[in-house]
Amino acid sequence: MRLIKAHKDDRRILLPIAVLASRDPADLTFEMYMALLDTGATASWVSNAIVRRFNLKPIGQRPCVVATEIRQLSSYIFRLGLL
């Protein structure tokens, strides 16, 4: 079984991921990014730069709880892969 290698410091775990557009499931073209591993997350979030890079279109909005407030953020469909 292949191991997933991550970088750990005192407060967080970062791991390499593949981001793929969702339009064609047969297209496995991806770009690699570093992601924060959040064991309590209920969704995956990407930066606006990734949204623009993959030309992702919003499918609606959903609430996102941040440190001091709840924000309504656009939702997108995309695929993530562990490297």
C-alpha positions in Angstrom: 0.0 0.0 0.0 1.3 3.4 -0.9 1.8 6.0 1.9 0.7 9.6 1.7 3.5 11.9 2.7 2.7 15.1 4.5 4.5 18.0 6.1 3.8 18.6 9.8 4.6 21.5 12.0 3.4 22.3 15.5 0.0 23.3 14.4 -1.0 21.8 11.1 -0.6 19.0 8.5 -0.1 19.9 4.9 -0.2 17.3 2.1 0.1 17.3 -1.6 -3.2 17.0 -3.6 -4.2 16.9 -7.2 -7.0 19.3 -8.3 -8.9 18.2 -11.3 -11.8 19.9 -13.1 -15.0 17.9 -12.9 -16.4 18.3 -16.4 -15.0 15.1 -18.0 -14.4 12.2 -15.6 -12.1 10.5 -18.1 -9.8 13.6 -18.1 -7.2 12.9 -15.4 -5.2 16.1 -16.1 -4.4 17.7 -12.8 -2.4 20.4 -11.1 -0.6 19.8 -7.8 -1.2 22.0 -4.8 -0.6 21.8 -1.0 -3.6 21.4 1.2 -4.3 21.8 4.9 -5.6 18.5 6.4 -8.7 19.4 8.5 -10.0 16.3 10.2 -13.2 18.1 11.3 -14.1 19.6 7.9 -17.4 18.9 6.2 -16.4 20.3 2.8 -13.3 21.1 0.8 -12.4 24.7 -0.1 -10.1 26.1 -2.7 -8.7 29.5 -3.3 -10.1 32.0 -5.9 -6.9 31.4 -7.9 -7.9 27.8 -8.3 -11.5 28.7 -9.2 -10.1 31.0 -12.0 -7.4 28.6 -13.1 -10.0 25.8 -13.7 -12.7 28.2 -14.9 -15.1 26.7 -12.3 -18.7 27.9 -12.4 -20.6 28.4 -9.1 -23.5 26.0 -8.5 -24.9 27.9 -5.5 -23.9 29.1 -2.1 -23.5 27.5 1.3 -22.6 28.8 4.7 -18.9 28.6 5.8 -18.1 29.0 9.5 -14.8 31.0 10.1 -13.3 32.0 13.3 -15.6 34.9 14.1 -18.6 34.7 11.7 -20.6 32.7 9.2 -20.1 33.7 5.6 -22.1 32.7 2.5 -19.6 31.4 -0.1 -20.0 30.1 -3.7 -20.0 26.3 -4.2 -18.1 24.6 -7.0 -17.8 21.1 -8.2 -14.2 19.9 -8.6 -12.2 16.7 -7.9 -9.4 16.2 -5.4 -6.9 13.4 -5.4 -4.3 12.4 -2.8 -0.8 12.1 -4.2 
